Amino acid sequence: MFNSVDEGFLRRAISVVEANMREADFHVEALAASLNMSRSALYLKIKALADQTPQTFIRRLRLKRSEQLLCDDTASISDIAAAVGFVEPTHFSRDFKQQFGMSPTKYRDACGE
């Protein structure tokens, strides 16, 4: 599907996002700078490889991590939201529900079943 260069790029991009997950102000510009790319080059590369915008790429990685934390961690929803870079728990809950089809609380409850 991907060549080794593209796979390496995606792994580096994911690694950079994961390393900066807690930083609420980590956005597309910071990702592009970390990868030594312009914002527009990053947009084209992520869009071609992942079929999503860099902003969506970052948000989905944050939400995927929050999904793990909800099942594995006893921290509050607000603490988990902060741990994945969301300043406002309400924004986190809205984005989580949009991504996974249920609220973080319901998702956590479903993990235990």
C-alpha positions in Angstrom: 0.0 0.0 0.0 2.6 2.5 1.1 6.3 2.5 0.2 8.9 2.5 3.0 9.5 6.2 2.7 5.7 7.0 3.2 5.5 4.5 6.0 8.5 6.1 7.7 6.9 9.6 7.2 3.6 8.5 8.8 5.5 6.8 11.7 7.5 10.0 12.3 4.3 12.1 12.1 2.5 9.9 14.6 5.5 9.9 16.9 5.7 13.7 16.9 2.0 14.0 17.7 2.2 11.4 20.5 5.2 13.2 22.0 3.3 16.4 22.1 -0.1 15.0 22.9 -0.5 16.9 26.2 0.2 20.2 24.5 -3.1 21.9 23.8 -1.3 24.4 21.5 0.3 21.7 19.4 -1.3 22.2 16.0 -0.6 21.8 12.3 2.1 24.5 12.2 4.0 22.8 15.0 3.7 19.4 13.4 4.9 20.8 10.1 7.9 22.5 11.8 8.8 19.3 13.6 8.8 17.4 10.3 10.8 20.2 8.6 8.0 20.9 6.1 5.8 23.8 5.2 2.2 23.7 6.3 1.0 23.3 2.7 3.5 20.4 2.0 2.3 18.7 5.2 -1.3 19.1 4.1 -0.7 17.5 0.7 1.4 14.7 2.2 -1.1 13.8 5.0 -4.0 14.2 2.6 -2.4 11.8 0.1 -1.4 9.2 2.6 -4.1 9.3 5.2 -7.0 10.9 3.3 -7.5 13.5 6.0 -6.3 17.0 6.8 -3.4 17.4 9.2 -5.8 18.9 11.8 -8.1 15.8 11.6 -5.0 13.6 11.7 -3.9 15.2 15.0 -7.4 15.2 16.5 -7.9 11.5 15.6 -4.6 10.5 17.2 -5.6 12.4 20.3 -9.0 10.7 20.4 -7.5 7.3 19.8 -5.3 7.8 22.8 -8.2 9.0 24.9 -10.1 5.8 24.0 -7.2 3.8 25.4 -7.1 5.9 28.6 -10.8 5.7 29.2 -10.6 1.9 29.4 -7.2 1.6 31.1 -7.1 4.6 33.5 -9.2 5.6 36.4 -8.6 9.3 35.8 -11.5 11.6 35.4 -12.8 12.5 32.0 -11.5 16.0 32.5 -8.1 14.7 33.3 -8.1 12.5 30.3 -9.2 15.3 28.1 -6.3 17.4 29.4 -3.9 14.5 28.9 -4.7 14.4 25.2 -4.5 18.1 24.7 -8.1 19.3 25.0 -8.5 22.5 27.1 -12.2 22.2 27.4 -13.8 18.9 28.5 -16.9 19.9 26.6 -15.0 20.1 23.3 -13.4 16.8 24.1 -16.8 15.1 24.8 -18.3 16.5 21.6 -15.3 15.4 19.4 -15.2 12.0 21.2 -18.9 11.4 20.6 -18.6 12.4 17.0 -15.7 10.0 16.5 -16.9 7.0 18.5 -20.7 7.4 18.5 -21.1 7.7 22.3 -20.0 10.0 25.1 -16.7 9.3 27.0 -18.7 8.3 30.0 -20.8 5.7 28.1 -17.6 4.5 26.4 -15.9 4.0 29.7 -18.9 2.1 31.1 -18.9 -0.1 28.0 -15.2 -1.0 28.6 -16.1 -2.7 31.8 -18.7 -4.9 30.2 
